[in-house]
Amino acid sequence: MRAERDVVVLVGAGSTVFTPGLLRDLASSPAFEDFTVRLVDVNAEAAETMATLGRRIATHLGSGMRVEASADRREALVGARFVTTTIAVGSAEGWRADLDIPARYGIQQTVGDSVGPGGVLRALRHIPELVAIAEDVADVAPAAWLVNYTNPLTANVRAITKHTDVSTIGLCHGTMHTRSALAADLGLEPDTVHAVFAGLNHLCWLLDIRTDGVDLYPRLRELVAERGGDRAAPSNRREGVHAAVSADLLRMFGRYPAPGDRHVAEFFSDYLRGAPAGYLGWGLQGGQDMTLEYIAEKDDLWEHLRAQASGVEPLNVPDNQEAERLVSIAEAIVSGRDHVEMAVNLPNDGKISNLPPTAVVEVPAVVGAAGITGLAVGPLPDAIAAVLTARAHQQELTVQAAVLGDRERALQALLLDPLVPDSATARAILDDAVAADPVWLARFAAVAAVAA
């Protein structure tokens, strides 16, 4: 196959939320009028359904963008200028197991896709496949930008950038949601609020917040002191100054964390330990319920997407900030007009001066003809840097375990997670995960179990 147009390739096109939004946003942008979008998925029917949906969207919006399904990843990558990854190795069932297996040992998680034992297990499945995809990009489309959305974002991007030379970033909408929530509490429109966040994905700290040059942090601290919840806070699903865990972390560390309690709580031992399922404190039950509902509704989402693709149902593609950000970044690179992104994930290399240089950090970036350049933010407060440094080292072990198929490193990564109480629990979780998913996790089986 010889590419006659610039190409966007989406690997993991069966993503029920991201892919329709991306197709809609690409078709809405004049910059991609002459692009071809190739959709790749291990489930050929999923890729074909999304391609049919994409063609309907392009026709509806009057776009000349072409949308194709491809069964051959390497062939699809020919001519690629941008490659996105939204894979889900093990599908929704794997994610549910990442929650259920630790729960057998008293470990509750609100999301379980980035940190916690669930995040480690997810990384062990995803990293080998993402590195393989990146190796194909390096071989077939070495000038392409690879934009990863698959969680755990930090470990995945670290694995890709450590083991390949592909230009790679990770994107997450979390800081945008936090800025919007805080702006609403402050009585301001989000676009009038300038916010600087820095840290690791899903534990990114608000360093500065202003409007028209006026420092908003004093007012933010007042609102958190007035409205912030506590350990007994009721079930909560919404971000903002009332969020109990974020309020507690602001009081402890002096900076407000993003992106919401259901994510940041999993980085610490206190908020989730000792709580029985269905009775999480700190308002976190709502966050766990959201995750379980999201996993359970995937089959229903697929039925609606198939109906829209076939024309049985009218097009109804919801807004998706994730897709919107990718399109804005790609537009800036294609046009050469500089664009500032609030948060991208890429190798540190001194951007946060008191975190390991090899860590993948979430910082602002400038995007344009020169590509994507992360901006230096200087040092973080010492206590915050200590928390993030420990997590970066744990994620480095996770990457090593996933790439090498090393059981001992996998156990070490599990044990170093604050939610895992001891080595016996780490072993039990890993063994149960291997038993539940021998296809993707067999490399981490105990030697005795393999011999048996």
BALUMRO-46458 format. One record per atom (N, C-alpha, C, O): z, y, x. Coordinates in steps of 0.001 Angstrom, whole numbers, plus 500000, padded with zeros to 6 digits. Atoms other than C-alpha are relative to their C-alpha. Example, Ala and Ser with C-alpha at 12.3 -4.5 7.8 and 13.67 -1.06 7.14 Angstrom:
500000498810500890507800495500512300500000501200500900500665501181501936499940498810499180507140498940513670500730501090499230500899502198499739
This chain:
500000498804500849500000500000500000500000501245500883500829501365501785500054498760499251499028503403501381500377501145499064499785501314497998499525498925500868500877506405499994499024501172500031498655501630501112500836498810500103498642509259498764500818501210499595500355502344499722499107498927500420501544511319497462501307499854500757501583498811501350498621500158499546505049512094498645500721499078499026500391499015497842499372501063500770507394509394497428501510500155500002502115500460501030498555500180500148510952509156496117500227498546499615499604498045498679499691501392500299512374505633496150501452499896499572502346500401500251498636500258500462515421504622494144500263498502500077499656497717499348499612501401499846516984501332495266501303499795499224502321500428499505498897500155500934519330500077492582499688500736498716500549501385498122500485499210501136517263501488489743500617499587498676500423500268497668499357500424501236519265499544487164501240500782499641501912500444498667498840499168500317521993502197487243499802500679498652498893501492498485500222499569501379522430502967483556500254501487499774499759502057498801499697498579500165523753506511484053499167500847500945498571501843500534500655499155499005522224507806487270498490500037499840497898501117499864501463500047499975518611506637486971499353500832498897498444501602499206500635499146501013517741508221483574500160501493500302499232502274500093499787498595499664519293511512484702499111500453501139498560501554501106500865499652498873517396511454487991498553500153499538497882501113499916501376499923500477514091510748486240499767501269499193498740501929499351500125498780500795514687513580483773499966501239500901499133502124500702499921498811499158515630516077486507498797500119500930498318501226501180501203499947499179512728515125488774498805500470499171498021501304499626501124499626500858510271515437485882500097501453499533499085502056499178499799498614500422511772518838484991499680500995501101499536502188500835500185499112498854511152520242488482498534500068500408497931499029500677501392499876499558507706521619489386499776499475501415498657499098501765500150500454498619508388520613493002499574498548500094499044498127501122500296501435499944507891516945492091498827499613499090498643498444498751501166500234500832504764517338489963499038498988500624498424498192499913500958500867499314502715515490492593500683498867500754500082498281501654499270501091499356505362512950493645499798498697499239499477498696498051499875501318500616505480509226492972501440499544500156502006499619501246498636500543499976508875507758492066499889498489499866499330497986498892500028501461500025509268504069492881501411499476499756502362499873500430498714500548500412512081502113491265500099498553500454499236497733500140499797501331499433513435499027493023501338499464499527502343500175499570498747500636500406516051496612491693499846498494500148498753497955499977500053501464499909516949492961492253499702499392498639499224498261498550500338500409501364516592492688488477498671500663499629498625501849499304501325499436500220512851493124487942499864500615498605499182501625498432500077499470501362513285493661484202500652501367499909500174502245499191499332498699500000515708496508484847499101501076500593499007502178500053500890499032499371513257498234487179498827500346499085498455501514498975501126499751500904510370497822484702500425500838498803499698501732498370499514499216501143512471499148481827500195501453500395499790502356499663499777498627499553513506502211483822498685500706500304498555501903500047501296499380499726509911502807484949499307500412498704498722501492498627500573499658501298508708502705481341500702501214499413500054502114498878499236498844500467511503505099480388499596501251500772499425502318500183500379498859499174510566507363483306498637500563499634498444501778499641501317499520500408506937507528482212500074500732498662499377501726498458499815499286501266508036508490478699500606501386500241500197502371499626499357498713499700510264511220480145498984500964500614498921502131500226500988499138499348507464512557482371498980500526498989498632501706499013500954499565501030505018512653479453500634501023499066500015502032498725499291499092500909507594514319477199500161501389500611500077502398499910499756498721499325508231517031479804498718500601500590498760501670501200501264499478499501504556517476480715499875499958501506499195500797502096500015500107498544505061516364484308498914499032500451498639498037499781500966500903499397502389514794486513500637498956500900499933498180501546499286500977499173505052512747488286499655498574499563499641498269498370500265501405500289504167509057488523501289499196500181502094499492501063498822500862499908506815506396487972499531498553500033498788498110499157500416501380499809506370502834489218501213499114500235502205499549500821499008501017499632508493499702489369499423499185501141498222498917501179500462500786498864508311497707492576500955498841500242502175499006500222499196501182499705509490494183493344500211499816501492501038499005501909499944500149498544509010494600497104500573501276500603499921502320500604499319498806499495511477496980498721499250500630501165499034501842501175500673499438498831509662497383502020498671500646499610498327501708500130501250499403500451506348498010500288500265501305499261499517502270499419499667498784500748507993500567498004500359501151500927500155502314500578499539498956499087509340502455501009498868500694500752499091501734501371501122499387499290505884503208502430499765501414499464499574501611498264500224498615500391505442506982502406501215500709499451501108501858499021498812499393500604509010507648501254500450501239500758500549501234501985499393498790499438510335511142501832501493500043499703502285500565500488498598500094500382513594510533500007500263498600499450499477498065498668499580501313500487515397507241499394501421500141499489502283500675500187498636499972500528518433506940497151500473498577499752499689497701499387499403501312500235520787503987496870501115500117498977502059500890499140498979500043501058522788503271493727500269498541499635500416498205498460499884501430500260523238499523494115501410499645499521502365500391499735498714500527500453526032497492492535500003498498500261499713497707499364499974501416499641526388494188494373501145499327499236502299499744499331499005500645500849528193491834492012500056500561498599500765500037497741500116499390501328527375494087489046501367500389499425502354500491500153498761499568500647530017495120486512501083498934500111502271499251500166499015501084499890531667491697486765500756500065501320501955499793501368499335499862498713532384492261490445501009501124500000502104500983500544499070498867500086533961495642489748501249499609499204502370499940499589498850500411500798536149494131487040500910499069500798502133499157500685499187500888499161537291491420489484500777500786501056501889500407501426499298499164499019538178494144492005501262500614499420502184500959500159498793499514500685540693495381489431500932498849499622502146498930499812499191501086500559541852492078487957500708499180501063501858498787500868499375500847498967542527490145491172501231500676500595502282500036500635498770499361499528544932492708492704501078500091498921502269500026499226499016499895501076546579493057489281500832498731499865501970498798499400499219501240500021547660489397489517501229500098500902502221499398500695498915499861499027549899490497492378500743501323499814501390501824500734499239498804500340551295493569490643499411501293500497500097502316500501500631498785499471548814496068492094499081500586498937498052500000498601500811499300500987547460498507489524499106501022500703499541501699501635500940499008499486544393500626490294499379500738498812499185500157497743500598499224501074542872503391488224498479499927500017497847500028498966501457500109499893539299503036489524499617498769500830498808497954500389500229501184499188539261500485492359498615499902500595498156498801500901501349500068499432535837501453493699499878500695501346498823500630501976500085499245498757536700503573496748501096499617500978500812499290502130498873500441499191540167502787498094500815499018499171500369498558498120499282501095500610542916500387497141499335498696500412498262498722501016500635501277499644542222496672497599498630499834499359497745499208499943501311500060500631539356497004495126498927500690500817497801500201500905500963499296499161537658499527497378499604499204501222498441499215501628500308500842498841537934497183500360499062498868499596498059498625500267500844501114500449536472494241498412498594500485499664497611499816499981501314499441500350533659496418497101499199500302501259497997500043501307500680499708498738532836497557500641499496498728500668498402498721501231500422501251499382532691493956501872498717499473499363497918498817500031501230500410500676529978493301499280498842500965500270497708500538500489501073499014499967528038496539499566499459500292501395498253500481501558500424499525498686527927497345503268498866499163500599497893499743501080501123500743499400525747494434504461498659500308499339497645500420500028501252499720500688523135495159501796499519501420500276498319501635500443500401498622499720523152498924502404499480500148501419498516500879501647500501499950498625522742498450506144498608499365500064497737499864500777501324500634500030519810496095505447498952500949499408497831501039499908500919499023500590518224498727503193499681501093501012498522501473501175500201498939499011518727501385505873499131499527501157498330500298501684500860500536498937517147499126508490498544499969499558497645500230500357501370499948500525514084498830506255499470501428499996498309501664500332500416498597499976513993502621505890499637500415501422498615501065501640500254499648498606514214503012509674498675499433500485497988500052501297501215500672499553511321500601510109498755500515499283497710500705499906501176499684500816509012501659507260499835501499499755498710501995499698500057498566500325509899505314506544501034500751500835501973501321500280498947499446499136511829506628509576500261501488499812501323501970500205499784498561500213511372510296508586500701500306498686501001501465498401499402499770501323512935509808505149501470500357500108502150499982501063498569499784500193516316511120504059500528498915499058499957498667497996499334500988500842518603508412502680501227500647499378502110501132500086498875499409500736521006509655500001500708498869499261500156498275498335499248501107500587523690507129499096500985500503498952501711501473499171499026499730501056525659507219495844500972498843499813501984498992499128499212501196500236527130503732496012501390500135500613501535500566501757498632500004499496530904503494496361500345498648500627499759497628500264499219498876499472532979503255498456499149500883500915498681500440501963500965499118499373530975506258499589500267500183501492499340500092502297499676499705498612532810506990502847499694498810500909499017498965501926500237501184499178532760503438504219498521499656500051498017499265501105501416500338500029529159502891503127499178500914500899498335500444501663500748499062499163527836506052504773500358499794501469499489499899502335499612500287498617529835505269507915499244498783500532498761498806501664500704501199499555528268501794508093498535500299500281497996499856501296501418499693499821524737503147507666499786500853501240498897500564502041500207499088498877525119505962510201500445499382501327499956499776502385499565500672498778526914503716512702498958499014500487498766498862501693500869501115499621524332500947512652498510500300499906497695499450500263501411499609500019521055502823512069499899501474500388500897502194500424500253498594499677519464506137513069499416500765498820498904501870498996500567499348501185518381506985509509500820501243499654502050501205499683499323498783500452519207510530508387500618499721498636499902499488497663499300500498501187521850509777505765501121500937499592501846501460500439498834499329500561524276511596503494500473499196498790499747498356498258499481500512501260526492510555500607500262501159499065500673502236499497499759498960501005526756512533497382500946499504498923500871498354498491499052500271501070529544512651494808500207501303499229500288502373499832499870498799500822529966515069491890501447500457499838501700501447499152498586499763500290533780515063492053500475501420500216501159501974499355499498498647499734534410518447493674499426500998498998500093501971498645500588499108501007532025520108491205500800499952498711501050500982498084499200500127501218534026518721488303501354500699500161501831501358499237498705499357499780537288519915489863499867501511499960500689502188499342500200498553500051535924523415490426499819500474498563500384501494498168500229499598501393534730523557486814501287499978499197501543500885498405498743500108500744538096522381485471500958501125500371501582501730499499499088498938499566540081524846487575499496501367499556500290502226499169500550498725500464537713527697486721500333500218498527500690501328498133499672499878501421538261526995483013501460500371499813501783501231498995498579499668500105542030527053483478500285501430500446501210502074499951499833498628499519541675530341485346499286501012499122499353502213499380500701499106500915539572531769482508498710500559500564498307501665500204501208499525499343536412532050484618498859499009499808499080497826499550501165500879500003532875530690484556499890499319501368500100499967502394500058500709498717532378527998487238499102500670501035499434500685502220500937499408499049529409529813488792500538501276500634499993501747501632499413498795499398531606532864489456501106499654500986501663500542501631498905500430499125534129530808491437499431499383501265498667498418501215500395500552498701533549530211495138501152499137500505502271499616500682498966500934499557535445527141496313499536499259501243498373498871501354500275500769498783535626525441499700500903498773499990502128498894499988499281501273499942536640521769499743499665499295501308498561499439501833500265500819498822536997519481502753500983498838500040502136498968499629499144501179499880538368516011503408499160498749500037498095498724500655500758501231500186537246512484502595499625499874498531500301500424497662500413500178501372535391511462499483501137499429499154501793498465499548498965500347500969537781511138496524501412500382500456502386500077499769498774499280499647540532512901498481499570501202500834499722501232502055500577498817499385538982516277499221500856501197499573501165501342498391498975498991500252541239519318499472499389501391499869498503501771500634500459498639500251540657522818498111500613500927501050501814501198501023499506499131498926540934525095501153500005501465499596500856502237500037500095498590500375539882528349499524499344500083498630498433499314498326500598499798501322539093529574496002500059501484499678501127502096499715500091498553500196537895533084495166498987500329498908498132499513498564501034499422500847535965535207492691499869501467500372500857502200500392500254498616499554534366538482493802500915500382501157501377501521501238499174499733498834536366538188497014501493499958499757502269500106500701498572500023500340539714537925495185500533498576500162499964497635499609499383501301499766541938535041496327500636499503498701501521500158498149499487500567501248542639532828493300501121498994500214501717498524499245498991501027499755545066530455495011501383500389499467502060499536498893498678499657500565548219532434494078500084499739498498501083499204498018499987500236501446547268532314490382499912498512499700500547498035498760500089501447500193546321528645490665501365499349500185501752498483499399498658500573499778549752527828492096500935500338498839501753499510498437499166499632501152551402529741489249499693499110498797500608498640498121500385500814501151549429527807486629500459498551500156500910497929499194499539501374499756550231524452488245501512499920499807502017498957499230498543500003500166553925525384488370500382500064498523501369499454498112499696499862501426553837526321484668499618498768499190500356498376498286500582501021500873551736523451483292499942498603500606499734497625499887500165501285499334551696520666485883500959498951499466502148499221499292499175501079500519552966517341484570500839499346501084500828499774502238499143500707499059555391514937486209499879498503499761498957498045499086500054501458500082556156511222486447499918499504498555499302498472498292499978500425501401556697511012482686498852500586499182498863500496497954501107499369500727553453512828481804499267498979499146499119497829499558500735500932500872551521511271478891498625499675500572498147500328501500501322500444499562548210509488479330499013501162500008498920501910499034500849498836499803545642511965480627498609499567500461498484498695501321501373500284499596541842511849480926499285501235500517498136501144500950500693498749499683541076515464481726500573500628501263501784500615501485499567499291498802541203517347485002500537501380499647500275501905498564499519498639500182542972520664485392501405500169500521501983499234501076498714499664499400546219522352486341501143499184499416502220499121500009498962500816500623548180520086483969500100498618500639501087497919500411500064501360499462547235516929485934501190499730500912501406500449501887498687500199499374550504515430487157499914499653501477500654500216502283500080500414498595549454513755490410499483501138500863500035501414501928500544498882499221547344516666491601501030501113500161501119501735501219498939498991499909550213519037490800501043499595501027501501500425501812499007500482499043552625516877492783499481500098501434500227500453502346500567499910498655550259516749495756499883501450500459500052501732501646500006498577499627549851520538495677501388500425500453501532501130501451498644499649499610553622520883495784500363499411501375501050500058502165499637500683498770553891518404498666499193500492501204499751500693502283500881499725498857550894519365500834499497501443500051498907501848501052500392498597499962550220522989499871498540500269499682498110501423499711501404499842500382546588522385498870499728499125498778500365498090498585500331500745501209545032521198495622498935498960500320497950499275500987500961501056499671543188517846495798498932499825498925499132500187497766501076500386500921539932516735494200499640498544500303499842498085501427500545499553501280538498514997492240500733499372498824500194498474498179499266500499501156541136514303489626500980498901500343500835498196501341498885500906499729544245512168489379499586498547500145500134497833500985500349501425499985542522508834488733499445499574501355499535498399501711500486500319498660540912509013492183501055500259501072501327499380501890499122499651498886543442510806494378501268499157500011501838498926501077498765500792500051546403508703493169499886498726500813500885498260501362500159501277499327544929505571494747500161500093501512500261499065502182499819499831498563545298507045498245501461499923500422501757499865501616498573499940499700549102507026498002500723498827499342500233498257498367499295501190500483551689504309497393500858500256498772501101499330497998498959499760501001554054506028494961499510500014498562500225499558497669500407499692501362551972506854491917499657498763499170499778498792497945500452501185500732550753503353491002500882498780500200500810497838499411499187501188499724553264500941492495501079499814498954501671500778498469498890500345500875555700499151490232499756500222498533500664500044497721500292499742501411553945500018486990499269498805499396498273498352499961500709501106500645552967497202484626498697500469499376498548501646499046501281499646500611549448497112483231500214500572498601501014500056497820499912499376501311549032499364480225501106501034499876501258501641498816498879499055500073552043501562481094500084500864501253501182501162501724499983499211498778551018503614484105500625501367499746500357502019498737499380498683500076553107506713484724499094501082500551497928500829500851500705498855499445552028510147485965498724500327499208497810500947499751501195499744500793549484510328483127498795499174500389497685499461499938501128500725499421547339507744484932499411498918499094498336498393499381500535501053500854546913505269482073498627500374499444497758499515499289501296499564500503544057507353480720498889499769501000497774499409500620501000500226498964542240507100484040499609498542500116498429498221500256500310501425499945542527503325484154499214499571498764498268498790498867500707500333501235541424503071480518498532500438500078497645499715499623501373499518499848538330505160481317499162499027500819498022498732500462500730500932499145537324502760484084499668498716499256498533498243499303500219501249500720537756499665481937498973500181498885498152499295498645500974499736501057535801501245479088498594500157500573497619499686499989501304499794499364532999502271481441499378498669500401498182498453500203500506501319499621532683498727482786499532499236498759498480498598498778500288500789501196532708497242479277498770500499499244498119499711498558501074499457500813530069499568477813498622499860500619497637500286500015501290500041499324527302498795480310498937499238499215497777499650499197500979500751500784525633496179478092499448500835498847498248500801498572500455499145501094525502498618475170499066501099500500498083501435499840500865498969499433524018501309477416498603499449500255497604500130500022501300500597499727521263498929478422499186499839498716497979500080498719500728500163501254520351498210474813499374501318499549498235501338499083500532498689500379519928501929474119498847500409500919497851500965500456501057499631499062517852502431477282498720499206499730497621499755499799501183500802500341515534499542476364499324500551498747498097500613498670500556499464501244515112501027472889499291501332500251498255501600499643500660498738499682514288504456474342498706499758500771497696500419500529501198500299499213511835502961476832498868499508499116497709499855499343501022500573500884510003501091474057499557500960498912498555500712498243500324499041501047509964504101471733500685499736498685500483500481497726499265500295501229512200502486469117501016501095499711501235501456498554499071498885500136514773505232469755499407501228500679498652501098501642500475498781499328514041508880470611500667500162501361501758499642501594499424499735498681514623510028474182501303500773499850501385501738499089498698499337500037518232511031474724500668499805501347501568498977501488499500500137498638518957511464478424501055501079500242500716502263500262498948499000499834522336513169479018499925500701501344499307500202502284499897499289498728523002515746481716500752499137501004501672498405500641499358500774498947523998514201485037500041500850501252499019501045501911499904499107498851525320516455487772499612499322501302499115499979502216500385500723498797524766513752490374498502500140500230498074500541501312501445499931499853521023513633489739499547501429500272498655501662501088500359498591499829520827517418489499500177500430501452499358501181501980499743499605498613522316517777492978498968499406500939498511500088501856501029500604499164519880515337494549498696500780499874498033501044500878501239499261500206516969517220493012500074501362500673499094501798501276499851498693499339518316520562494260499859499866501514499227500702502160500100500232498560518663519145497774498558499704500394498046500268501362501386500345499686515182517621497732499091501220499854498188501412500669500796498780500183513698520884496382500136500923501207499148501496501667499777499116498857515279522835499247499283499485501238498708500268501993500680500573498837513913520434501861498494500136499850497813500484500815501444499915500238510421520386500276499508501437500116498461501694500711500440498601500038510248524158499783500340500764501269499685501753501595499547499273498821512074525190502955500929501149499686501349501869500592499066498934500378514270527596500985501432499489500118501781498460499538498633500459499751517901527353502110500807499937498712500656500756497805499165500267501170520398526026499615501344499522500521501394498684501421498662500403499574524177525669500006500553498975499024500622499222497821499369501052500797525754522437498763501513500063500189502000500249501304498550499930499923529454522415497932500601498853500788501589499041501497499377501156499354530094518921499254498963498924500276498325498417499354500785501166499614528105516333501183500863499149500922501801499645501545499259500936499145529382513268503038499112499599501161498019499067500966500771500263498799528199512864506612500940499900501193502106500275501077499096500158498848529568512109510109500659501310500406500030502368500390499188498821499733532304514512511143499473500803501186499090501963501030500493499312498794531263515399514711500606501392500156499915502336500540499302498743499778533871518174514789500019500952498823500595502034498933500006499080501145533288519696511361501414500215499464501761501323499056498560499866500245536953518997510581500639499626501324500684498451501687499709500173498573538373519439514051501160499058500286501249498534501397498879500903499738541547517359513640499866498668499258500867498015498968500284501357500472539896514270512122499115499298501028498434499969501804500814500721499019538191511518514153498535500426499927498005500591498828501396499532500019534670512593515192499047499038499309498017499464498787500888500981500620533154509355513867500247499840498504499451499202497815499701500123501424534781509636510440498903500660499170498308501646499604500903499346500941532512510418507490500844500915499119501766500464498440499199498997500701533833513617505928499173500651498907497943500617498923500637499265501093533081515598502789500220501480500241501353501960500201499948498577499658532267519231503624498815500713499370497877500062498910501188499269500452529922522024502514498843499792500972499040499370502111501178500154499150526373521967503867498922500991499609498847501436498464501200499205500238523264524090504211498809499051500016498671498224500917501172500865500139520046522406503082498756500881500018498723501930499375501243499249499948516537523610503889498969499273500819499012498048500932501092500609499244513478523017506042500515499187501177499876498214501580499435500713498851515703521872508925500750498744499591501237498009500451499279501182500463517275519178506759501330500374499389501439501378498686498668499826500587520945518922505825500996500146501138501154499240501956499086499684498904523522520522508107501394500258499444501610501241498735498624499795500420527235520105507449500620501192500702500308501471501860499366498795499460529368523204507989501405499698500499502155498960499861498664500177499440532454523294510181501012500800499194500755501948498829498945499326500750535678524158508345501270500159500828502254500719500344498820499898499155538123523933511269501002498903499702500649497891499096498987501031500229541399521990511165500571500053498596500633501117497979499238500074501231543148520818508032501489500074500325501878499834501468498549500058499748546930521163507624500393498638500571499818497613500204499674501205499236548635518595509859500300498792499119499827497690499399499622501138500847550087516442507081498778499416499296498649498198499176501224500474500637546743516256505273499137499260501008498583498204500701500792500664498958544974515401508519500571498625500325499816497689500589499379501297499699547492512597509130499626498966498937499306497824499267500371500918501086546788511043505709498547499570500136498237498384500025501423500303499936543023511263506147499640499218501256498754498364501218500282500741498772543058510021509748500358498526499835499596497651500246499610501392500236544951506882508753498975499305499112498629498148499350500986500601500892542454506284505952498677499776500723498023498755500513501256500162499255539476506845508273500058498781500912499072498057501043499859501177499138540822504217510676499944498716499172499336497733499596500081501179500863541309501755507813498557499735499584498116498585499568501391500174500411537744502367506652499133499519501155498163498790500944500740500505498844536483501785510184500184498493500139499231497779500448499765501446499993538108498348510106499210499310498886498659498227499082500746500566501121536526497724506720498527499862500355497912498836500064501405500047499584533079498564508117499783498871500993498823498110500869500135501075499013533607496247511078500055498631499332499259497746499647499857501274500693534746493435508798498734499663499219498259498528499262501163500244500839531773493836506466498760499669500817498000498770500459501194500215499187529135494009509185500076498671500750499078497961500869499833501210499188530564491141511251500343498760499180500257497644499692499496501124500785531795488950508393501309499488500553501539498279500601498769500325499273535200489028510094501188499963499036501611501000498525498877500159500928538039487649507962501239500747500485501906501405499687498774499371499511540823488938510217499952501514499823500945502122499425500115498554500212539528492502510116500071500346498511500633501376498138499899499758501443539139492240506346501450499966499547501873500804498750498574500075500339542776491174506055500745501219500515501614501753499825499342498815499444543849494024508331499698501229499144500587502040498882500368498857500840541929496534506202500761499972498680501207501014498201499226500113501230543618495207503059501460500350500232502055501093499452498581499765499726547076495261504633500285501478500258501360501971499916499791498585499685546615498863505808499865500905498784500136502102498872500060499166501194546000500041502258501402500204499434502160499242499314498639499732500498549121501750500845500382499231498743501571499049498478499666500726501229548863499802497581500316498530500248500841497864499357499774501416499696549100496392499315501338499868500734501492500429501819498638499969499456552769495563500027500222499172501249501094499514502047499712500878498873552524492775502612498790499120500308497815499083499558501131500804499541550278490374504526499730498814499081498579498411498919500207501125500914550848487497502090499160500432498805498289499686498358500789499492501122549473489633499254498564500265500429497630499983499679501358499756499500546496490684501390499214498689500062498058498635499642500693501296499908545643487026502066499686499441498611498595498922498374500215500541501348546065486036498432498852500734499299498030500104498632501073499227500627543785488856497251498652499597500573497705499369499821501277500357499397541060488004499750499571498595499611498401498368499303500346501377500367541209484286499004499557499900498549498600499191498241500398500004501408541050484881495258498624500647499815497815500192499007501297499325500110538129487263495719498873499097500482497803499064499874501008500941499498536224484685497790499736498912498964498585498551498716500162501041501014536850482043495146499236500516498787498448499782498190500665499424501168535651484391492399498546500360500283497722500379499368501356499563499652532520485476494298499545499349501302499441500025502326500422500681498775531372482840496800498609500417500466498253500178501620501342499581499602527851484290496796500064501110501045499398501037502078499973498826499131528747487600498439501170500012500970501115500711501982498794499907499174532181486951499954500338498711500749501416498607501333499707501281499346531917483409501349500307500172501484501056499377502052499769499788498559531891484812504908501466500253500319501890500101501465498596499645499763535532485804504462500973498918499584502176499159499484499138501126500366536845482401503435500820499544501206500375499645502349499169500563498941539706480878505423499304498761500579498590498054499867500674501118499330538546478270507947500339498691499310499463497850499110499589501248500659540565475531506229499260499815498687498873498704498325500685500095501282538949476373502917498534499626500211497969498874499418501388500320499711535474476198504481499895498514500354498999497819499874500025501398499581536278472824506108500187499064498830499581497994498784499761500846501177537542471437502808498756499874499150498777499199498121
